Amino acid sequence: MLAAVLVAFGMARPAAADLPAGIVTADSSEWSTPAPQLESPFFIEPATPVVPTAHTVTTHAAVPGTLPDLSGTIEPASAAKVFQAPIGYASNDTFGCCDRWVFLPEEVLFKPFVAGIRSPRLAAEIVYDGKADESYFQSVLGGSFDLVRYGTTGPNAEGWSFGVNAAAHLRQNADNELDVDAVDFKVRVPISYRRGATAIQFGYDHISSHAGDEFLIRTPGFNRINFLRDSLVFAIRHDVACDLNVYAEIDYGVNTDFAEPWWFQAGFEYTPGLRPGWRGAPILAVNGQWREEFDFDGSLNIIAGWQWQAVETDNLIRLAFRYYTGNSEQFSFFTQNEELIGFGLYYDF
């Protein structure tokens, strides 16, 4: 009786004499009839193989009629290839790989020029004008925004967008109790396109400049002008390499006071090893501008410092020294010549 129970549960092997005719034991060199499958509650059908992810679990196959061996071992899936992105890499697949309509996206397709003389951003700087022997506190209040886009999202976004950028460029005289010398207002309504390493922008610009009341009181002999300019703008950016960008812009005035129609600017931005996060990287940016009213005698603006990029967007913040030489950045004084050197904090978004 005990032997029958043990045989039923696969815990003992039946003697050859007890087997039905035509059946031989497992010690025989060959089977004359297939071995029967013993009914046992401990028999487990082999499971469908699971594709390993981080690790592979190896178990021994269960022998029919016996308890399965569950003493498996866990081994690293060395054969599996796992993609590891390089530091700072951001894929559009993370945010959406397919073109679609996006309302108020976080980033802009066409970034403002780092060394642009009238680029929209938030900024504060202190500069010294060697020709006027005066110091100025200058600030910029503005930014760039894409209102609607048809394309992708994320730091490497592509597609078409319609947006607006605007800024007020304020100059206060640090030698005269921070009196307001002048303020320039610039607004652009652009259509932008980006694909791969190249971005283009076509827009309508409006610039107006106003001398400060305190400045007019302090200099009663100043000939006040209402500088106004409306223009059509075409600009292009291209990433020559991951850390080098070049750009150019053509500006044609359709409604101007005190200025001729044609303006041109071009430059480059070099940021070796910039990655999102706290580490940051050095930044060198150079911009040149040529204006018809000065017979295309150029002005030069140089930015050199340290720059950081946001983790989830392409926003940039930097601490930098600046050098500028040419006709005044403030259009109320556009006939005057300046040579500025200073230091500031700049935030592009």
RODO-2510 file (C-alpha; in nm, 4 decimals, decimal comma):
residues 349
     n   res          X          Y          Z
     1     m     0,0000     0,0000     0,0000
     2     l     0,2760     0,2449     0,1013
     3     a     0,4659     0,1658    -0,2181
     4     a     0,1600     0,2466    -0,4301
     5     v     0,1209     0,5880    -0,2620
     6     l     0,4863     0,6740    -0,3125
     7     v     0,4648     0,5732    -0,6771
     8     a     0,1513     0,7838    -0,7285
     9     f     0,3238     1,0950    -0,5963
    10     g     0,6413     1,0356    -0,7925
    11     m     0,8496     0,9732    -0,4774
    12     a     0,9487     0,6165    -0,5705
    13     r     1,0119     0,4288    -0,8894
    14     p     0,7963     0,1220    -0,9579
    15     a     0,9697    -0,2086    -0,9975
    16     a     0,9835    -0,3520    -1,3438
    17     a     0,7776    -0,6522    -1,2334
    18     d     0,4915    -0,4241    -1,1287
    19     l     0,4655    -0,2414    -1,4630
    20     p     0,2162    -0,3362    -1,7315
    21     a     0,3241    -0,5538    -2,0177
    22     g     0,5242    -0,3719    -2,2814
    23     i     0,6686    -0,1166    -2,0377
    24     v     1,0327    -0,1197    -1,9293
    25     t     1,2093     0,0818    -1,6664
    26     a     1,4038     0,4036    -1,7228
    27     d     1,7252     0,2014    -1,6871
    28     s     1,6517     0,0248    -2,0167
    29     s     1,8408     0,1416    -2,3224
    30     e     1,5211     0,2102    -2,5187
    31     w     1,1476     0,2306    -2,4669
    32     s     0,9135    -0,0068    -2,6331
    33     t     0,6108     0,2045    -2,5418
    34     p     0,6040     0,5782    -2,4394
    35     a     0,6164     0,6286    -2,0661
    36     p     0,2827     0,7287    -1,9185
    37     q     0,2303     1,0770    -1,7769
    38     l     0,1665     1,0307    -1,4070
    39     e    -0,1149     1,2355    -1,2661
    40     s     0,0294     1,4380    -0,9790
    41     p    -0,0706     1,7656    -0,8166
    42     f     0,2976     1,8597    -0,8077
    43     f     0,3466     1,8469    -1,1823
    44     i     0,3728     2,1971    -1,3321
    45     e     0,3501     2,2648    -1,7024
    46     p     0,6508     2,4657    -1,8313
    47     a     0,5565     2,8351    -1,8579
    48     t     0,5850     3,0380    -2,1754
    49     p     0,9336     3,1942    -2,1885
    50     v     0,9477     3,5621    -2,0818
    51     v     1,1820     3,7996    -2,2610
    52     p     1,4394     3,9147    -2,0054
    53     t     1,4690     4,2843    -1,9264
    54     a     1,7232     4,3739    -1,6616
    55     h     1,8016     4,0152    -1,5512
    56     t     1,7512     3,6581    -1,6712
    57     v     1,6085     3,3958    -1,4335
    58     t     1,7311     3,0390    -1,5013
    59     t     1,5431     2,7418    -1,3541
    60     h     1,5763     2,3678    -1,4071
    61     a     1,3051     2,2036    -1,6155
    62     a     1,0508     2,0003    -1,4242
    63     v     1,0527     1,6263    -1,4817
    64     p     0,7035     1,4857    -1,5223
    65     g     0,5893     1,3207    -1,2089
    66     t     0,8404     1,4942    -0,9825
    67     l     0,8556     1,8153    -0,7837
    68     p     0,9959     2,1039    -0,9940
    69     d     1,3375     2,2344    -0,8994
    70     l     1,2796     2,6010    -0,8072
    71     s     1,6359     2,6683    -0,6975
    72     g     1,6907     2,9073    -0,9849
    73     t     1,9737     3,1531    -1,0131
    74     i     1,9583     3,5159    -1,1243
    75     e     2,2170     3,6241    -1,3741
    76     p     2,2792     3,9637    -1,5392
    77     a     2,1420     3,9757    -1,8897
    78     s     2,4797     4,0375    -2,0409
    79     a     2,3632     3,9427    -2,3873
    80     a     2,0814     4,1966    -2,3877
    81     k     2,1673     4,5319    -2,5416
    82     v     2,0391     4,8209    -2,3326
    83     f     2,0447     5,1734    -2,4826
    84     q     2,2228     5,4264    -2,2665
    85     a     2,1851     5,7891    -2,3769
    86     p     2,4901     6,0155    -2,3580
    87     i     2,4931     6,2864    -2,0965
    88     g     2,2748     6,5777    -2,1998
    89     y     2,0989     6,3850    -2,4732
    90     a     1,7303     6,4632    -2,5121
    91     s     1,5185     6,2763    -2,7634
    92     n     1,2001     6,4072    -2,9141
    93     d     1,0525     6,0622    -2,8496
    94     t     1,0447     6,1475    -2,4807
    95     f     0,8106     6,4367    -2,5423
    96     g     0,6303     6,3290    -2,8590
    97     c     0,7779     6,1988    -3,1816
    98     c     0,4946     6,2952    -3,4130
    99     d     0,3931     6,6350    -3,5498
   100     r     0,0822     6,7704    -3,3827
   101     w    -0,0737     7,0999    -3,2788
   102     v     0,0686     7,2367    -2,9536
   103     f    -0,0709     7,5412    -2,7729
   104     l     0,1808     7,7490    -2,5735
   105     p     0,4790     7,5094    -2,5938
   106     e     0,7490     7,5433    -2,3302
   107     e     1,0341     7,6156    -2,5718
   108     v     1,0849     7,8275    -2,8846
   109     l     1,1972     7,6998    -3,2233
   110     f     1,4152     8,0037    -3,2969
   111     k     1,6345     8,1065    -3,0047
   112     p     1,7326     8,4722    -2,9524
   113     f     2,0877     8,5667    -3,0426
   114     v     2,3141     8,5496    -2,7370
   115     a     2,5128     8,8584    -2,8426
   116     g     2,2286     9,0283    -3,0279
   117     i     2,2139     9,3988    -2,9485
   118     r     1,8359     9,4053    -2,9087
   119     s     1,7525     9,0409    -2,8376
   120     p     1,4526     8,9743    -2,6098
   121     r     1,5434     8,8318    -2,2660
   122     l     1,5672     8,9129    -1,8979
   123     a     1,8975     9,0820    -1,8155
   124     a     2,0752     9,3171    -1,5785
   125     e     2,4252     9,4576    -1,6277
   126     i     2,6583     9,7348    -1,5253
   127     v     2,8713     9,8871    -1,8029
   128     y     3,1225    10,1673    -1,8383
   129     d     3,1325    10,3892    -2,1473
   130     g     3,4947    10,4848    -2,2057
   131     k     3,4073    10,7560    -2,4590
   132     a     3,1475    10,9367    -2,2469
   133     d     3,3272    10,8520    -1,9194
   134     e     2,9975    10,7423    -1,7650
   135     s     2,8636    10,4259    -1,6051
   136     y     2,5228    10,2801    -1,6794
   137     f     2,2964    10,0254    -1,5204
   138     q     2,1148     9,8559    -1,8063
   139     s     1,8275     9,6091    -1,7838
   140     v     1,6119     9,4156    -2,0260
   141     l     1,2585     9,3058    -1,9448
   142     g     1,1176     9,0688    -2,2042
   143     g     1,1249     8,7261    -2,3603
   144     s     1,0330     8,5016    -2,6533
   145     f     0,7172     8,2909    -2,6712
   146     d     0,5719     8,0477    -2,9231
   147     l     0,1953     8,0790    -2,9065
   148     v     0,1060     7,7825    -3,1256
   149     r     0,3097     7,5168    -3,3016
   150     y     0,2590     7,2362    -3,5456
   151     g     0,5437     6,9976    -3,4754
   152     t     0,7174     6,8230    -3,1879
   153     t     0,8035     6,9326    -2,8351
   154     g     1,1054     6,9139    -2,6085
   155     p     1,4532     7,0725    -2,6168
   156     n     1,5077     6,9569    -2,9778
   157     a     1,1626     7,0568    -3,1000
   158     e     1,0930     7,0857    -3,4719
   159     g     0,8108     7,2126    -3,6904
   160     w     0,6304     7,5422    -3,7578
   161     s     0,5368     7,8005    -3,4970
   162     f     0,3733     8,1381    -3,4623
   163     g     0,4804     8,3518    -3,1696
   164     v     0,5804     8,6877    -3,0319
   165     n     0,8876     8,8303    -2,8648
   166     a     0,9116     9,1661    -2,6967
   167     a     1,1392     9,3549    -2,4617
   168     a     1,2013     9,6933    -2,3029
   169     h     1,5697     9,7938    -2,2984
   170     l     1,6279    10,0427    -2,0172
   171     r     1,9376    10,2538    -1,9517
   172     q     1,9882    10,4249    -1,6166
   173     n     2,2773    10,6571    -1,5402
   174     a     2,4777    10,5154    -1,2494
   175     d     2,6628    10,8472    -1,2055
   176     n     2,3380    11,0447    -1,1643
   177     e     2,1260    10,8601    -0,9071
   178     l     2,0139    10,6007    -1,1631
   179     d     1,8230    10,8578    -1,3682
   180     v     1,6561    10,7055    -1,6739
   181     d     1,8538    10,8129    -1,9787
   182     a     1,6457    10,6237    -2,2366
   183     v     1,4324    10,3195    -2,3020
   184     d     1,3884    10,1282    -2,6269
   185     f     1,0885     9,9067    -2,7008
   186     k     1,1090     9,6266    -2,9537
   187     v     0,8325     9,3847    -3,0572
   188     r     0,8533     9,1077    -3,3162
   189     v     0,5732     8,8871    -3,4469
   190     p     0,7488     8,5933    -3,6163
   191     i     0,6740     8,2706    -3,7980
   192     s     0,9501     8,0187    -3,7273
   193     y     1,0491     7,6850    -3,8740
   194     r     1,3068     7,4336    -3,7533
   195     r     1,4156     7,0989    -3,8944
   196     g     1,7329     6,9279    -3,7834
   197     a     2,0238     7,1666    -3,7412
   198     t     1,8649     7,4623    -3,9212
   199     a     1,6054     7,7145    -3,8048
   200     i     1,4609     8,0070    -3,9995
   201     q     1,2374     8,2952    -3,9003
   202     f     1,0344     8,5548    -4,0859
   203     g     0,8769     8,8357    -3,8898
   204     y     0,7555     9,1901    -3,8505
   205     d     0,9527     9,4211    -3,6184
   206     h     0,8535     9,7419    -3,4444
   207     i     1,1120     9,9581    -3,2627
   208     s     1,0516    10,2838    -3,0804
   209     s     1,2902    10,4763    -2,8578
   210     h     1,2257    10,7407    -2,5936
   211     a     1,4662    10,9604    -2,4007
   212     g     1,4096    10,9738    -2,0256
   213     d     1,2569    11,2790    -1,8569
   214     e     1,5460    11,3010    -1,6094
   215     f     1,7959    11,2980    -1,8957
   216     l     1,6107    11,5760    -2,0797
   217     i     1,6061    11,7902    -1,7644
   218     r     1,9767    11,7249    -1,7028
   219     t     2,0750    11,8054    -2,0648
   220     p     1,8464    12,0899    -2,1834
   221     g     2,0390    12,1306    -2,5090
   222     f     1,9691    11,7741    -2,6259
   223     n     1,7782    11,7511    -2,9534
   224     r     1,5072    11,4979    -2,8707
   225     i     1,3980    11,2658    -3,1519
   226     n     1,1207    11,0112    -3,1883
   227     f     1,3063    10,7138    -3,3302
   228     l     1,0634    10,4754    -3,5020
   229     r     1,1200    10,1776    -3,7250
   230     d     0,8883     9,9111    -3,8694
   231     s     1,0560     9,6411    -4,0724
   232     l     1,0371     9,2963    -4,2268
   233     v     1,2966     9,0517    -4,0995
   234     f     1,4388     8,7250    -4,2271
   235     a     1,6839     8,5307    -4,0056
   236     i     1,8533     8,1926    -4,0190
   237     r     2,0392     7,9825    -3,7613
   238     h     2,2484     7,6729    -3,8244
   239     d     2,4207     7,4339    -3,5852
   240     v     2,7586     7,3726    -3,7460
   241     a     2,8372     7,1356    -3,4579
   242     c     2,6770     7,0463    -3,1274
   243     d     2,8632     7,3336    -2,9595
   244     l     2,8876     7,5883    -3,2450
   245     n     2,6037     7,7886    -3,3979
   246     v     2,6159     8,0543    -3,6700
   247     y     2,3418     8,2932    -3,7775
   248     a     2,2552     8,5871    -4,0011
   249     e     1,9659     8,8320    -4,0282
   250     i     1,8387     9,0730    -4,2936
   251     d     1,6173     9,3622    -4,1817
   252     y     1,4387     9,5883    -4,4313
   253     g     1,2611     9,8953    -4,2965
   254     v     0,9181     9,9667    -4,4451
   255     n     0,8457    10,2638    -4,2171
   256     t     1,1434    10,4498    -4,0726
   257     d     1,2307    10,7793    -3,9074
   258     f     1,5973    10,8822    -3,8750
   259     a     1,7143    10,5490    -4,0228
   260     e     1,7733    10,3984    -4,3658
   261     p     1,5984    10,0777    -4,4761
   262     w     1,8751     9,8150    -4,4755
   263     w     2,0185     9,6574    -4,1602
   264     f     2,2249     9,3396    -4,1419
   265     q     2,3647     9,1366    -3,8553
   266     a     2,5542     8,8084    -3,8233
   267     g     2,7486     8,6181    -3,5614
   268     f     2,8340     8,2928    -3,3908
   269     e     2,7908     8,1263    -3,0511
   270     y     3,0401     7,8739    -2,9135
   271     t     2,9612     7,6718    -2,5995
   272     p     3,1895     7,3661    -2,5686
   273     g     3,0557     7,0823    -2,3567
   274     l     2,7269     7,2453    -2,2529
   275     r     2,4981     6,9914    -2,0810
   276     p     2,1735     7,0470    -1,8914
   277     g     2,2229     7,0892    -1,5200
   278     w     2,4396     7,2664    -1,2654
   279     r     2,7787     7,2140    -1,4291
   280     g     2,7341     7,4585    -1,7157
   281     a     3,0004     7,5467    -1,9716
   282     p     3,1930     7,8467    -2,1053
   283     i     3,0236     8,0681    -2,3632
   284     l     3,1731     8,2903    -2,6315
   285     a     2,9375     8,4830    -2,8576
   286     v     3,0198     8,7487    -3,1168
   287     n     2,7739     8,9675    -3,3071
   288     g     2,8307     9,2241    -3,5806
   289     q     2,5722     9,4723    -3,7090
   290     w     2,5855     9,6879    -4,0219
   291     r     2,3367     9,9713    -4,0830
   292     e     2,2805    10,1706    -4,3991
   293     e     2,2530    10,5079    -4,2227
   294     f     2,6199    10,4727    -4,1207
   295     d     2,7319    10,3518    -4,4643
   296     f     2,7430     9,9998    -4,3181
   297     d     3,0170    10,0902    -4,0732
   298     g     2,9774     9,8009    -3,8334
   299     s     2,9332     9,7668    -3,4587
   300     l     3,0755     9,4767    -3,2572
   301     n     2,9353     9,3014    -2,9477
   302     i     3,1256     9,0259    -2,7608
   303     i     2,9936     8,8068    -2,4772
   304     a     3,2283     8,5816    -2,2750
   305     g     3,1380     8,3979    -1,9567
   306     w     2,9723     8,0877    -1,8115
   307     q     2,6343     7,9492    -1,9182
   308     w     2,3849     7,6940    -1,7841
   309     q     2,0982     7,5150    -1,9591
   310     a     1,7720     7,4010    -1,8002
   311     v     1,7138     7,0258    -1,7717
   312     e     1,3658     7,0030    -1,9265
   313     t     1,3726     7,2983    -2,1699
   314     d     1,6285     7,4898    -2,3753
   315     n     1,6279     7,7934    -2,1419
   316     l     1,9718     7,9467    -2,0864
   317     i     2,1164     8,1580    -1,8071
   318     r     2,4680     8,3017    -1,7990
   319     l     2,7071     8,5264    -1,6115
   320     a     2,9271     8,7054    -1,8605
   321     f     3,1522     8,9962    -1,9442
   322     r     3,0500     9,2134    -2,2375
   323     y     3,2355     9,4429    -2,4733
   324     y     3,0626     9,6660    -2,7274
   325     t     3,1897     9,9243    -2,9702
   326     g     2,9933    10,1160    -3,2336
   327     n     2,7007    10,3519    -3,2577
   328     s     2,4884    10,3792    -2,9440
   329     e     2,2729    10,0820    -2,8519
   330     q     2,0041    10,3278    -2,7400
   331     f     1,8352    10,4500    -3,0564
   332     s     1,7565    10,7879    -2,8973
   333     f     2,1341    10,8479    -2,9148
   334     f     2,1966    10,6524    -3,2355
   335     t     2,4310    10,9166    -3,3832
   336     q     2,6668    10,8945    -3,0837
   337     n     2,9523    10,6457    -3,0631
   338     e     3,0068    10,4217    -2,7593
   339     e     3,2629    10,1809    -2,6234
   340     l     3,1120     9,9757    -2,3409
   341     i     3,2664     9,7165    -2,1115
   342     g     3,0831     9,5521    -1,8247
   343     f     2,9419     9,2454    -1,6546
   344     g     2,5905     9,1078    -1,6289
   345     l     2,3379     8,8301    -1,5745
   346     y     2,1335     8,7189    -1,8766
   347     y     1,8398     8,4776    -1,9027
   348     d     1,7048     8,3529    -2,2371
   349     f     1,3714     8,1699    -2,2443
***
